Amino acid sequence: AGIQAAREAGLTPIKINTVLMRGINAGDEHSEVAELIDFAVAEQATIRFIELMPMKQGMDWEQNYISIDEILQRDDVRQRIDMDAALQSENTAARYLPLKNGKGDVGFIMPMSERFCEGCNRLRLTADGGLRSCLPDDDQLNLRDVMRNGGSDDDIRAVFLRSALIKPEIGTYKFDADDEKRSMISIGG
């Protein structure tokens, strides 16, 4: 119903993001990857598969991690995707392969197996007004207070520019007692 409502509201193209988790939706006899591709085709949407990332301290993410490369070795996936095509990029983290039926693409986001930091141009606004230049990095600027204190358009623009300047060269997915980071679950994508 949500996809239909988005389509009716003109919110296209429709992209469905799916985090891959071994034993949950990918990697074994319970894999739903092929079914999810078929669902996206039926809904005239693009599906994008995302490698699982360490999302919070204490999460045993490696137990459920599965690489995109492993997914692309599955026969049921290879039957649906044109594996002879070159991965295409649209200046985003996602890389795309066309469907064999010629009606769309499947996207792959590989933050763990194929880092894309050098091409990342994202800034994220958190629900509490922080402006982050890197998803796994804790450095963020407080945009909320600038806006609530009557900041001008130039003041707001300056926060965005500073955020871009503090963007690390390589984001670090690491959570430990000495360097505890904010859970990415509370940040949003």
JOZI-V334502 format. One line per field, one symbol per residue. ss: DSSP state (H for helix, E for strand, L for the rest). psi: psi as a letter, one per 40 degrees, with the letter a starting at -180 (. if undefined). A space follows every 10 residues. Layout:
# JOZI-V334502
ss=???
psi=???
This chain:
# JOZI-V334502
ss=LHHHHHHHLL LLLLEEEEEE LELLLELLLL LLHHHHHHHH HHLLLEEEEE ELLLLLLLLL HHHHLLLHHH HLLLHHHHLL ELLLLLLEEL LLLEEEEEEL LLLLEEEEEL LLLLLLHHHL LLLEELLLLE EELLLLLLLE EEHHHHHHLL LLHHHHHHHH HHHHHLLLLL LLLLLLLLLL LLLHHHLLL
psi=ddddddddee giihhhhhhh hhedeieaee hedddddddd ddefihhhhh ihiheihehg dddehhiddd deehdddded igeeiihiif fidiiiiiid eegaihihhg eddgifddeh fiihhideei hhehdehehi igddddddef iidddddddd dddddehidh ihghhiddfh ihhddedi.
